[in-house]
C-alpha cells in the first residue's frame, strides 16, 4: 500500500487564501454576534422605546426588515458556518494536513460547536483568531512571541503546566513508595524477574569489564610495576643473611648482581605473562566461574538484605521527589 504524502508546508498563495478566508469568517462571526446582541437588546422594552424615540426610521426598518425575519437571517449565518466547516474539512483532506481524514472536527472543535445556533456556542468561533494568528506567525508576517500579552500568558501557562506535572509526578512517586513498603517480596521478584533472566549477560559484562580494566591499568602502569618488582627483589636480596655471606666470597658481588637480575627478570616475565593471560580463554573461564559464584552469593536474599534494598529504593525515590518538588520556574522567571 503506497504511503500517503503530507504537505505541512503549503505554497504562499494557498496560505494567503487561508488567511483571507479566516478573515471573512471572523467578519461573519462579529456580524452574527453583533446582530444577536443587538436583537436581544431590542427585545428589552426600555431600549426598544429609546430606539423608537431617537431614530424612528431605523426602528421601523429594523423591526419590519430584520427583527421580523431574524430567524431566517440567523439560519443563513448557521448555514454559512456549516459550509465553512465542510469546506475546511475537504481542504484539510486534500492537503493531507492531518494523519487521518476524520481528525479535522476534533482539532477544530470550536468551529464545529460554533455551528450550534446558541449564542454561548457561537462565541467559540472567536477562537478562529488563534488559528489566524498562528498562520500569520508561521508566514513571519507577525511575531507574536514579542507581544507582551503572549509573554504574559506563556509565562503563567508554563508555570501552571510545570506545577501540574510536578504534582502528578509526586503523587506517582508516593504511590510507588507505598507499594515498596507494603510489598513482602519485592527483592525476590526483582531478582527472579529482572536479574536472573539476564544473569549470563551480566556475568559476561562483568568479565569483559574486568579484562578491560586490568589490561588498561597494567599497560598504563607497567613501567612503575617493573620498577617496583626490581626494587622488591633488590631489597629482599640485600636483607637476606645468605646473600650477605655470599658477598664475602670472591666474585660474590658479581654473583649477587647476576642473581638479582635473573630473579627480577623472571618476576617481571611472570607478571607480564599474567597480564597477557587475562585475555586467554582459560583465565576467562576461571573469572566467569568466580563471578558466577559471587553473583549467586550476592543474590541470596534474607530479611536484612530485603529491608536494605527496600530502603535504598525508597530513599532514591525520596531524592527524586525532592528534585521534582523544586520549583524550577522560579529560576527562569525571577
TAZISUL-V723647 format. One line per field, one symbol per residue. ss: DSSP state (A for helix, B for strand, O for the rest). A space follows every 10 residues. Layout:
BEGIN
ss: ???
END
This chain:
BEGIN
ss: OOOOOOOOOO OAAAAAAAAA AAAAAAAAAA AAAAAAAAAA AAOOAAAAAA AAAAOAAAAA AAAAAAAAAA AAAAAAAAAA AAAAAAAAAA AAAAAOOOOO AAAAAAAOAA AAAOOOOOAA AAAAAAAAAA AAAAAAAAOO OOOAAAOAAA AAAAAAAAAA AAAAAAAAAA AAAAAAAAAA AAOOOAAAAA AAAAAAAAAA AAAAAAAAAA AAAAAAAAAA AAAAAAAAAA AAAAAAAAAO AAAAAAAOOO OAAAAAAAAA AAAAAAAAAA AAAAAAAOOO AAAAAAAAAA AAAAAAAAOO OOAAAAAAAA AAAAAAAAAA AAAAAOOOAA AAAO
END
